[in-house]
Amino acid sequence: MDAQTWTYIIVGATFMLYIGVAIWARAGSTKDFYVAGGGVHPIANGMATAADWMSAASFISMAGLISFMGYQGSQYLMGWTGGYVLLALLLAPYLRKFGKFTVPDFIGERYYSQTARIVAVICALFVSFTYVVGQMKGVGVAFSKFLDVPFHWGVIIGVGIVFFYAVLGGMKGITYTQVAQFCVLIFAYLVPAIFISIIMVDNPIPQLGLGGTLEDGTALLTKLDELSTELGFKEYTTSHNGKVDLFFVTAALMLGTAGLPHVIVRFFTVPKVADARKSAGWALLFIALLYTTAPAVAAFARTNLIETVNEKEYAQVPHWFKTWEGTGLLAFDDKNGDGIIQYYNDKNEDYVKNVAAPKGWQGNELTVDRDIIVLANPEIANLPAWVIALVVAGGLAAALSTAAGLLLVISTSVSHDLLKKWLKPDISPEKELMAARISIAVAVVIAGYFGINPPGFVAQVVAWAFGLAAASFFPAIILGIFSKRMNMQGAISGMIVGLVFTGSYIVYFKYLGGTSNQYWFGISPEGIGTLGMLVNTCVALIVSRFTPAPPVSVQEMVEHIRIPKGAGDAAIH
């Protein structure tokens, strides 16, 4: 069977599985809808958390970014992995013991203020929408290839699937669907990586294969450095944006992780605080399977891509090339009319002058959307058709699982934090559940629109979301747990200043004409969330010192959630 037939079979089977699980585990109450009834087993919750965590950015885009950025791309790997550890150790157990459904709920109660709750809701919606746009683009990339349809139709179809099981199942349906999606995505990521590692460096362990040698005896990374410099790019193993920006982007991703509401809420779905810790450990193990494999996948893909298409006749390119051209995510523009693909860095003035111009080249002729690298990798390596189909199923599982979690955060922010806790405190559970489902429906449509018109690469858009989370949520949460003196005025001021500062910086440099030589201290928009977090923290601490201390009851509550003794008996209330 060809790849298209295999794709229909495998993707169709996984979708039937997800829909079946969603129907079986559909939510029957607000508690089921928000926290899956609070009775999920730690291992199952670890799988669901890993699936929630490993989004389209992790599965589809991270290896793509590393393959084009080289060493510099490790900032995504280090930031997201380190951030999860930070979340698991510093935040999750304490928030779980506090026993609230959502992050805005925690902030509203901790800072004894509806204003704080509303600011937190705005931050949650802003971050979640920014993040979910990246997932929708990932869905569109995978679906456009799977169904051989234009990209925008891929997004629309993905929106329909997410709409079905997110609206029907709530957190309960999403949790068990994500368990299935984790199994699909991790299998789909590892199988082709193992195949390619064996083919290229004769090692079945991709993590070790990254340091292996090719058939000609050349080390893989040495070969990649040579290929990169031969085409006018910087060495693959060199940091090319500077150490300052590398640090700030890594820190923004790490701190933003700890403030992401869709991951934090997962720790409310287990029975006890001790189970929250266990599920965090299981999730870290499951996440590591993919994250330690990504650098190898990136190196394999980059090497194969260059050697397969560069300076090859377009009339003789493999079938996969023209298939991806049909999606609009890969393009060949024959600028000098010689029918041969010239792929090189035409922004490198020395290379253009000394190498490209003498050969008659008139500019780089190959445009590659980084988000196709993982999906196209098995085809580039000429793997069996069923492996190609499996990767498509894995990419869809990763994008859909995170999109569902984010949409649930959006819906609970509206139905629980705005309606139940502010506008209509006497709303019935049935009407609250209906409001949650309507909120998801509206959010899906908005996310679909911006997925069709994305503002950047999947991982780039997600990096902005993490920066916004770091600059808004993280200080309010961490100070709310560890500082009894932090008060309502300080937290609100800090969140507003942090969000406005970070959002303005991103908008200016990405959409209003700002250039990289104007970056503050050399910090890119992807890393500015770290500085926004520091500004937020300083403002919050200063304002809190010049305003009244929190009520004694709040200070006692803060003291209580930090005491581990008896924590295992804490229940959601």
SVG drawing of the C-alpha trace seen along z (x, -y; Angstrom):
<svg xmlns="http://www.w3.org/2000/svg" viewBox="-29 -53 65 55">
<polyline fill="none" stroke="black" stroke-width="0.4" points="0.0,0.0 1.1,-3.6 1.7,-6.2 -1.7,-7.9 -3.6,-4.6 -1.6,-3.9 -2.3,-7.4 -6.0,-7.1 -6.0,-3.8 -3.7,-4.8 -5.0,-8.4 -8.6,-7.1 -8.1,-4.4 -6.5,-6.9 -9.3,-9.3 -11.9,-6.6 -10.0,-5.8 -10.1,-9.4 -13.7,-9.9 -14.6,-6.6 -12.7,-7.5 -14.3,-11.0 -17.8,-9.4 -16.9,-6.8 -15.5,-9.5 -17.8,-12.4 -18.3,-14.8 -21.5,-14.6 -20.9,-17.4 -18.9,-20.6 -16.3,-18.7 -15.9,-16.2 -15.7,-19.0 -13.1,-21.0 -10.9,-18.4 -12.1,-15.0 -13.8,-14.3 -10.4,-14.5 -9.9,-10.7 -7.3,-10.1 -4.5,-7.6 -1.0,-9.2 0.4,-7.2 -2.6,-8.0 -2.3,-11.6 1.4,-11.5 0.7,-10.4 -2.1,-13.0 0.2,-15.7 3.0,-14.6 0.5,-14.7 -0.8,-18.1 2.8,-19.3 4.2,-17.9 2.3,-20.1 2.7,-20.6 5.6,-22.8 7.4,-19.8 6.4,-17.2 6.4,-19.1 8.3,-22.3 11.0,-21.9 13.2,-19.5 12.5,-21.7 13.8,-24.8 16.8,-22.9 17.5,-21.6 17.7,-25.2 19.1,-26.9 21.5,-24.3 23.0,-24.8 20.9,-27.9 17.8,-25.8 18.7,-24.1 17.2,-27.0 13.8,-25.5 14.9,-22.1 16.4,-23.3 13.7,-25.9 10.7,-23.6 12.4,-20.6 13.7,-22.8 10.5,-24.6 8.5,-21.4 10.9,-20.5 10.4,-23.9 6.6,-23.5 6.6,-20.0 8.8,-21.0 7.8,-24.5 4.2,-25.0 2.1,-21.9 2.0,-20.4 1.2,-23.7 -1.5,-24.7 -3.0,-21.2 -3.1,-21.5 -4.7,-24.9 -7.5,-23.0 -8.8,-25.4 -9.9,-24.5 -8.0,-27.2 -5.0,-29.6 -7.3,-32.7 -9.2,-31.0 -6.0,-30.7 -5.0,-34.3 -8.5,-35.6 -8.6,-33.8 -5.0,-34.3 -5.1,-38.0 -8.7,-38.4 -9.8,-40.4 -12.1,-40.2 -9.9,-42.6 -6.9,-40.3 -9.1,-37.4 -10.2,-39.4 -6.6,-40.4 -5.6,-36.8 -8.4,-35.7 -7.3,-38.3 -3.7,-36.9 -5.0,-33.3 -7.0,-34.1 -4.2,-36.1 -1.6,-33.4 -3.9,-30.5 -5.1,-32.0 -1.5,-32.8 -0.5,-29.2 -3.5,-27.5 -2.8,-29.4 0.4,-27.5 -1.4,-24.2 -3.9,-25.0 -1.2,-25.7 0.4,-22.4 -3.0,-20.7 -3.2,-22.4 0.3,-21.4 -0.4,-17.7 -3.9,-17.6 -2.9,-19.4 -0.4,-16.7 -2.6,-13.8 -5.6,-14.7 -3.7,-16.4 -5.7,-19.6 -4.7,-23.3 -3.4,-24.3 -6.5,-26.3 -8.8,-23.3 -6.4,-21.3 -7.0,-23.8 -10.8,-23.8 -10.9,-19.9 -8.7,-19.9 -11.0,-22.5 -14.0,-20.2 -12.3,-17.3 -11.2,-19.3 -14.6,-20.9 -16.2,-17.5 -14.3,-15.9 -13.4,-19.0 -17.0,-20.2 -18.4,-16.8 -15.9,-15.5 -14.4,-18.4 -11.4,-17.6 -12.6,-14.0 -12.9,-13.2 -9.7,-15.2 -7.7,-13.4 -8.4,-9.9 -8.2,-11.0 -4.7,-12.4 -3.6,-9.1 -4.3,-7.5 -2.8,-10.5 0.4,-10.2 0.8,-6.5 0.3,-7.4 2.6,-10.4 5.6,-8.9 5.4,-5.7 5.2,-7.8 8.2,-10.0 10.5,-7.2 9.9,-4.6 11.2,-6.8 14.0,-8.2 15.2,-4.6 14.9,-3.7 16.9,-6.7 19.5,-6.3 20.2,-2.7 20.3,-3.8 22.6,-6.8 25.0,-5.8 24.2,-2.1 22.9,-2.8 19.4,-1.9 19.4,-4.6 18.9,-8.0 20.3,-9.8 23.6,-8.0 23.3,-8.2 23.6,-12.0 27.3,-11.5 27.8,-8.7 29.7,-8.5 28.4,-8.2 29.3,-5.5 32.3,-7.5 33.7,-7.6 32.8,-11.3 31.1,-12.3 27.5,-13.3 27.9,-16.7 31.2,-17.4 29.5,-16.6 26.6,-18.9 29.0,-21.7 30.7,-21.3 27.5,-21.2 26.3,-24.4 29.4,-26.4 29.6,-25.2 26.2,-26.8 27.0,-30.1 25.3,-29.3 27.1,-29.4 28.3,-26.1 25.5,-23.9 27.2,-23.4 27.7,-27.2 25.5,-29.7 24.9,-32.5 22.5,-34.9 24.7,-35.5 24.8,-34.0 22.7,-36.7 19.7,-36.0 20.2,-32.3 19.9,-32.7 16.9,-35.0 14.9,-32.8 15.7,-29.7 14.7,-31.4 11.5,-32.8 10.5,-29.3 11.3,-27.8 9.5,-30.4 6.6,-30.5 6.2,-26.8 5.6,-27.3 2.9,-29.8 1.0,-27.9 -2.5,-27.3 -3.4,-24.3 -0.5,-22.3 -1.1,-23.4 -4.7,-22.4 -3.7,-18.8 -2.5,-18.4 -6.0,-19.0 -7.3,-15.8 -5.6,-13.4 -7.0,-12.4 -4.2,-13.6 -1.2,-16.0 1.1,-13.0 -0.5,-11.8 0.3,-15.2 3.9,-14.7 3.9,-11.1 2.1,-12.1 4.7,-15.0 7.5,-12.4 5.8,-10.0 5.2,-12.9 8.8,-14.0 9.9,-10.4 7.4,-10.4 8.4,-13.8 12.1,-12.9 11.5,-10.1 10.7,-12.7 12.9,-15.6 16.1,-13.6 15.3,-12.3 14.6,-15.7 18.2,-16.8 19.0,-13.6 15.9,-13.9 16.9,-17.5 20.4,-16.6 19.3,-13.6 16.6,-15.7 18.9,-18.6 21.7,-16.4 19.2,-14.4 17.5,-17.5 20.6,-19.2 22.1,-16.1 18.8,-15.2 17.8,-18.5 20.7,-20.9 22.1,-21.4 19.8,-18.7 17.7,-18.9 14.2,-19.9 12.9,-17.4 14.5,-14.6 13.6,-15.5 11.9,-12.7 8.1,-12.4 7.8,-13.7 9.2,-17.1 6.4,-17.8 3.8,-16.5 4.9,-19.0 5.0,-21.7 1.3,-21.2 0.7,-22.2 2.4,-25.5 4.9,-24.8 7.8,-24.0 8.6,-26.0 11.2,-26.1 11.6,-29.4 14.0,-28.9 15.5,-32.4 18.2,-31.8 16.2,-29.4 18.7,-26.6 16.3,-24.0 18.6,-23.2 17.8,-23.8 20.2,-26.2 19.8,-26.3 22.2,-28.6 22.2,-31.6 21.7,-34.6 21.9,-36.9 25.6,-36.2 27.2,-39.0 30.6,-37.4 29.2,-34.1 27.1,-35.7 30.0,-37.7 32.7,-35.0 30.7,-31.8 27.1,-32.3 27.6,-35.2 30.5,-33.6 28.4,-30.5 25.5,-32.6 23.2,-32.0 20.7,-34.8 19.4,-34.0 18.3,-31.1 15.6,-29.1 14.3,-26.8 11.8,-27.9 11.2,-25.4 8.6,-25.9 10.4,-24.6 7.2,-23.0 7.4,-20.3 10.8,-18.9 9.5,-16.2 6.6,-15.2 8.7,-15.1 11.7,-13.4 10.6,-9.8 9.8,-10.5 13.2,-12.2 14.9,-9.1 12.8,-6.9 11.2,-4.9 8.3,-2.5 4.9,-4.0 3.4,-2.9 6.1,-4.9 5.3,-8.0 1.6,-7.6 2.5,-7.0 4.3,-10.3 1.3,-12.2 -0.9,-10.5 1.6,-11.4 1.8,-15.1 -2.0,-15.3 -2.1,-13.7 0.4,-16.2 -1.4,-19.2 -4.9,-18.1 -4.0,-17.1 -2.6,-20.4 -5.2,-22.4 -7.9,-20.6 -6.2,-21.4 -5.8,-25.1 -9.4,-25.4 -10.5,-23.9 -8.6,-26.6 -10.2,-29.3 -13.7,-27.8 -13.1,-27.5 -11.7,-31.0 -15.0,-32.3 -17.6,-30.0 -16.0,-29.4 -13.9,-32.5 -16.0,-35.2 -19.5,-33.8 -19.5,-31.6 -17.1,-33.7 -18.0,-37.1 -20.9,-38.0 -23.4,-35.2 -22.4,-33.6 -25.9,-31.9 -25.6,-30.2 -26.7,-26.6 -24.2,-23.8 -26.1,-22.9 -25.9,-26.4 -22.3,-26.8 -21.5,-23.6 -23.4,-24.9 -21.5,-28.2 -18.2,-26.2 -19.2,-24.3 -20.3,-27.4 -17.0,-29.1 -15.0,-26.2 -17.0,-26.4 -16.3,-30.2 -12.7,-29.7 -12.3,-26.9 -13.6,-29.2 -11.2,-32.1 -8.3,-29.7 -9.0,-28.3 -9.0,-31.7 -5.6,-32.6 -4.4,-29.1 -5.1,-29.8 -3.4,-33.2 -0.5,-32.4 1.8,-35.1 4.9,-32.9 6.3,-29.4 4.6,-27.1 7.4,-27.0 8.0,-30.8 4.3,-31.6 4.4,-29.2 7.6,-30.9 5.7,-34.2 3.0,-32.5 5.5,-31.2 7.1,-34.7 3.7,-36.2 3.0,-33.6 6.4,-34.2 5.9,-37.9 2.3,-37.8 1.5,-34.6 4.8,-33.3 5.6,-36.1 2.0,-36.2 1.9,-32.5 5.4,-32.0 5.1,-35.1 1.5,-34.0 2.9,-30.7 6.2,-31.8 5.5,-35.4 2.9,-36.0 3.5,-39.8 2.6,-39.9 -0.7,-41.6 -3.5,-42.4 -2.1,-45.7 1.4,-44.3 0.2,-41.3 -2.3,-43.2 0.3,-46.0 2.9,-43.4 0.7,-41.3 -0.5,-44.4 3.0,-45.9 4.6,-42.6 1.9,-41.7 1.8,-45.2 5.6,-45.5 6.2,-42.0 3.3,-42.2 4.3,-45.7 7.9,-44.6 6.8,-41.5 4.3,-43.6 6.8,-46.4 9.6,-44.1 7.4,-41.6 4.7,-43.8 5.7,-47.5 9.0,-47.6 11.5,-47.1 14.8,-45.6 17.2,-43.2 19.8,-45.9 17.3,-47.8 16.8,-44.9 17.3,-45.9 20.6,-44.3 20.4,-42.0 17.2,-40.3 14.9,-38.9 11.0,-39.0 11.2,-35.3 13.3,-36.1 11.8,-39.3 9.4,-37.5 12.3,-37.0 12.9,-40.7 9.1,-41.2 9.1,-38.7 11.8,-40.7 9.9,-43.9 6.7,-42.3 8.5,-41.0 10.1,-44.3 6.9,-46.3 4.9,-43.7 7.4,-43.8 7.7,-47.6 4.0,-48.2 3.3,-45.6 5.7,-47.3 3.9,-50.6 0.4,-49.2 -1.4,-47.4 -0.4,-43.8 -2.8,-41.0 -5.5,-40.0 -4.3,-37.6 -6.6,-34.8 -4.8,-35.1 -1.4,-34.9 -2.4,-31.8 -3.7,-30.2 -0.3,-30.8 1.4,-29.3 -0.9,-26.3 -0.4,-25.4 3.4,-25.3 3.2,-22.7 3.7,-19.2 2.4,-17.3 -1.1,-15.9 -1.0,-17.2 -2.0,-13.9 -5.4,-14.2 -6.2,-17.6 -9.2,-17.5 -10.6,-19.7 -13.3,-22.0"/>
</svg>
